[in-house]
Amino acid sequence: MIWSRINLYALGILIGLLHFASHALAGLENNDLVNAATRGSLSQVKALLSMSEKNYETRDKNMALVGAVENGHESIVKLLLDSGADANVKAKNGRTVFILAAQDNRLGIAQALLAADADINAVTDNGLTALMLASQRNHLEIVRLSLETGVDVNAATNEGVTALMFASQVGNQIVVQYLLQANANVNSQAKNGATALMLAAQNGHQGVTMTLLAVGAEINTKAENGATALLLAKKYDHKGVIELLQKAGAK
């Protein structure tokens, strides 16, 4: 009796292990779509999707889409979207595939995702948007596409930083002009009180400083720590910016 119970117990364990193994193998088989998409093998992705016995779930297609976007495989991205992949799926870092495309300046992929109803105003955990990343990295075509598609130009991160502030900080003057033409708030302040003008002045960007002043940037606004655009320009000895600000009435 004891032996039979032991055998039944062992049999139960064996069945459980076989069940677990079958699921593990199924998972490995499904990874072939992800691997093919990540590598950029369009022919293999087509073949896998056409095999009726595979019957990939949306989750598998979504994982494959992330891999294709991250590696810039535009044709595969379009194929996966056509097969039902979610244009708003997030990568492991919490960024949507549209944000990934924008940060890496993949215009064709960004267009395909928007055509598949990607959320252009999606945010990361800390409030970053695709427009902010594109503005910071000077991806002009992505910025233009976003603005033409109706992005929230004045969206702010959890710390209150806007796309205009990002572009001003790094001196991307054409992006700054695009954003201002789209009604970006030139006097928006981050939670610490910083403005686009302060960030441009602090980093010595004369062209951006001139552009911001020309559209009415408030010149004597103070940050939380009491800093102004002029004080920041003086601190970092940006003589050209100092002269511009003083001529405009900075105190």
C-alpha positions as CSV (number, residue, x, y, z in Angstrom):
1,M,0.0,0.0,0.0
2,I,2.8,2.4,1.0
3,W,4.7,1.5,-2.2
4,S,1.6,2.2,-4.4
5,R,1.1,5.5,-2.7
6,I,4.7,6.4,-3.4
7,N,4.3,5.4,-7.0
8,L,1.2,7.5,-7.4
9,Y,2.9,10.4,-5.7
10,A,5.9,10.0,-8.0
11,L,3.6,9.7,-11.0
12,G,1.9,13.0,-10.0
13,I,5.2,14.8,-9.8
14,L,6.2,13.4,-13.2
15,I,3.0,14.6,-14.8
16,G,3.5,18.0,-13.2
17,L,7.0,18.2,-14.6
18,L,5.9,17.2,-18.0
19,H,3.1,19.8,-17.9
20,F,5.6,22.5,-16.9
21,A,8.1,21.4,-19.6
22,S,5.4,21.5,-22.3
23,H,4.6,25.1,-21.3
24,A,8.3,26.0,-21.2
25,L,8.9,24.6,-24.7
26,A,5.8,26.4,-26.0
27,G,7.3,29.6,-24.6
28,L,10.6,28.9,-26.4
29,E,8.8,28.2,-29.6
30,N,7.0,31.5,-29.4
31,N,10.3,33.3,-28.9
32,D,11.3,32.5,-32.5
33,L,9.0,35.3,-33.6
34,V,10.6,37.8,-31.2
35,N,14.1,36.6,-32.2
36,A,13.3,37.0,-35.9
37,A,11.8,40.4,-35.5
38,T,14.7,41.6,-33.3
39,R,17.3,40.3,-35.8
40,G,15.4,41.9,-38.7
41,S,14.6,38.8,-40.7
42,L,11.5,39.9,-42.6
43,S,11.2,36.7,-44.5
44,Q,11.2,34.6,-41.3
45,V,8.7,36.8,-39.6
46,K,6.4,36.5,-42.6
47,A,6.8,32.8,-42.6
48,L,6.1,32.4,-38.9
49,L,3.0,34.6,-39.0
50,S,1.6,32.6,-41.9
51,M,2.0,29.3,-40.2
52,S,-1.5,28.5,-38.9
53,E,-0.2,26.0,-36.3
54,K,1.8,28.8,-34.6
55,N,-1.3,30.9,-33.8
56,Y,0.7,33.6,-32.1
57,E,-1.0,35.5,-29.3
58,T,-1.1,39.3,-29.2
59,R,1.5,39.2,-26.4
60,D,4.0,37.5,-28.6
61,K,3.4,39.9,-31.4
62,N,3.8,42.8,-29.0
63,M,7.1,41.5,-27.7
64,A,8.3,41.1,-31.3
65,L,7.1,44.7,-32.1
66,V,9.3,46.0,-29.3
67,G,12.3,44.2,-30.6
68,A,11.7,45.4,-34.2
69,V,11.2,49.1,-33.1
70,E,14.3,49.0,-30.8
71,N,16.4,47.8,-33.7
72,G,14.9,50.0,-36.4
73,H,13.3,47.3,-38.6
74,E,10.5,49.3,-40.2
75,S,9.1,46.7,-42.6
76,I,8.8,44.2,-39.7
77,V,7.1,46.9,-37.6
78,K,4.5,47.5,-40.3
79,L,3.9,43.7,-40.7
80,L,3.5,43.2,-37.0
81,L,1.1,46.1,-36.7
82,D,-1.0,44.7,-39.6
83,S,-1.1,41.3,-37.8
84,G,-2.6,42.8,-34.7
85,A,0.4,44.0,-32.5
86,D,-0.5,46.8,-30.1
87,A,0.9,50.2,-31.2
88,N,0.9,51.3,-27.6
89,V,2.8,48.4,-26.1
90,K,5.6,49.3,-23.6
91,A,9.1,48.0,-23.5
92,K,10.6,46.7,-20.2
93,N,11.8,50.2,-19.4
94,G,8.2,51.4,-19.4
95,R,8.5,53.4,-22.6
96,T,6.0,52.9,-25.4
97,V,7.2,51.9,-28.8
98,F,6.4,55.3,-30.1
99,I,8.6,56.9,-27.5
100,L,11.4,54.4,-28.4
101,A,11.0,55.4,-32.1
102,A,11.1,59.1,-31.3
103,Q,14.1,58.9,-29.0
104,D,16.1,57.0,-31.7
105,N,14.9,59.3,-34.6
106,R,13.1,56.5,-36.5
107,L,10.7,58.6,-38.5
108,G,9.2,55.9,-40.7
109,I,8.5,53.7,-37.7
110,A,7.0,56.6,-35.8
111,Q,4.7,57.3,-38.7
112,A,3.6,53.7,-38.9
113,L,2.9,53.6,-35.2
114,L,0.8,56.8,-35.4
115,A,-1.1,55.4,-38.3
116,A,-1.9,52.4,-36.0
117,D,-3.3,54.8,-33.3
118,A,-0.2,55.1,-31.1
119,D,-0.7,57.6,-28.3
120,I,1.4,60.5,-29.2
121,N,1.1,61.9,-25.6
122,A,2.1,58.7,-23.8
123,V,4.5,59.3,-20.9
124,T,7.2,57.4,-19.1
125,D,7.1,56.9,-15.4
126,N,8.8,60.2,-14.8
127,G,6.6,62.1,-17.2
128,L,8.8,62.2,-20.3
129,T,7.1,62.3,-23.7
130,A,8.3,61.5,-27.2
131,L,8.3,65.2,-28.0
132,M,10.5,66.0,-25.1
133,L,13.1,63.4,-26.0
134,A,13.0,64.4,-29.7
135,S,13.4,68.1,-28.7
136,Q,16.3,67.4,-26.5
137,R,18.1,65.2,-29.1
138,N,17.4,67.6,-32.0
139,H,15.3,65.1,-34.0
140,L,13.7,67.8,-36.2
141,E,11.4,65.5,-38.3
142,I,10.1,63.7,-35.2
143,V,9.3,67.1,-33.6
144,R,7.6,68.3,-36.7
145,L,5.6,65.1,-37.1
146,S,4.5,65.3,-33.4
147,L,3.4,68.9,-33.7
148,E,1.5,68.2,-36.9
149,T,-0.3,65.3,-35.2
150,G,-1.6,67.4,-32.4
151,V,0.8,66.6,-29.5
152,D,0.5,68.5,-26.2
153,V,3.3,70.9,-26.7
154,N,3.1,72.1,-23.1
155,A,3.1,68.8,-21.4
156,A,5.6,68.7,-18.5
157,T,7.5,66.0,-16.7
158,N,6.9,65.1,-13.0
159,E,9.4,67.9,-12.2
160,G,7.6,70.4,-14.5
161,V,10.1,70.4,-17.4
162,T,8.7,71.0,-20.8
163,A,9.9,70.2,-24.3
164,L,10.8,73.9,-24.8
165,M,13.0,73.7,-21.7
166,F,14.8,70.6,-22.9
167,A,15.4,72.2,-26.3
168,S,16.6,75.5,-24.8
169,Q,19.0,73.8,-22.4
170,V,20.9,72.1,-25.2
171,G,20.6,74.9,-27.7
172,N,18.5,73.3,-30.4
173,Q,17.4,76.6,-31.9
174,I,15.3,75.3,-34.8
175,V,13.4,73.0,-32.4
176,V,12.8,75.9,-30.1
177,Q,11.4,77.9,-33.1
178,Y,9.1,74.9,-34.0
179,L,7.8,74.7,-30.5
180,L,7.2,78.4,-30.1
181,Q,5.3,78.4,-33.4
182,A,3.1,75.6,-32.0
183,N,2.3,77.9,-29.0
184,A,4.7,76.5,-26.5
185,N,4.5,78.6,-23.3
186,V,7.7,80.5,-23.2
187,N,7.3,81.5,-19.6
188,S,6.4,78.1,-18.2
189,Q,8.3,77.2,-15.0
190,A,9.6,73.9,-13.7
191,K,8.9,73.0,-10.1
192,N,12.2,74.5,-9.1
193,G,11.2,77.8,-10.9
194,A,13.5,77.3,-13.9
195,T,12.4,78.7,-17.2
196,A,13.6,78.1,-20.8
197,L,15.4,81.4,-20.8
198,M,17.3,80.5,-17.6
199,L,18.4,77.2,-19.1
200,A,19.5,78.8,-22.4
201,A,21.4,81.5,-20.5
202,Q,23.0,79.1,-18.1
203,N,24.4,77.1,-21.0
204,G,25.5,80.1,-23.1
205,H,23.1,79.6,-26.1
206,Q,22.9,83.1,-27.6
207,G,20.7,82.2,-30.5
208,V,18.1,80.5,-28.3
209,T,18.3,83.4,-25.8
210,M,17.5,85.9,-28.6
211,T,14.7,83.8,-29.9
212,L,13.1,83.5,-26.4
213,L,13.4,87.2,-25.7
214,A,11.9,88.0,-29.1
215,V,8.7,86.2,-28.2
216,G,8.3,87.8,-24.8
217,A,10.3,85.6,-22.3
218,E,10.1,87.3,-18.9
219,I,13.6,88.4,-18.3
220,N,13.8,88.8,-14.5
221,T,11.9,85.8,-13.3
222,K,13.5,84.1,-10.3
223,A,13.9,80.4,-9.7
224,E,13.3,78.8,-6.3
225,N,16.9,79.5,-5.3
226,G,16.7,83.1,-6.4
227,A,18.6,82.6,-9.7
228,T,17.7,84.7,-12.7
229,A,18.8,84.3,-16.3
230,L,21.3,87.1,-15.9
231,L,22.8,85.6,-12.7
232,L,23.2,82.2,-14.4
233,A,24.9,83.7,-17.4
234,K,27.3,85.6,-15.2
235,K,28.0,82.6,-13.1
236,Y,29.2,80.7,-16.1
237,D,30.8,83.7,-17.8
238,H,28.7,83.6,-21.0
239,K,29.6,87.2,-22.1
240,G,27.5,87.2,-25.2
241,V,24.4,86.1,-23.3
242,I,25.1,88.6,-20.5
243,E,25.2,91.4,-23.1
244,L,21.9,90.3,-24.7
245,L,20.1,90.1,-21.4
246,Q,21.4,93.5,-20.2
247,K,20.4,95.2,-23.4
248,A,16.9,93.7,-22.9
249,G,16.7,95.1,-19.4
250,A,17.8,92.3,-17.2
251,K,18.7,93.3,-13.7
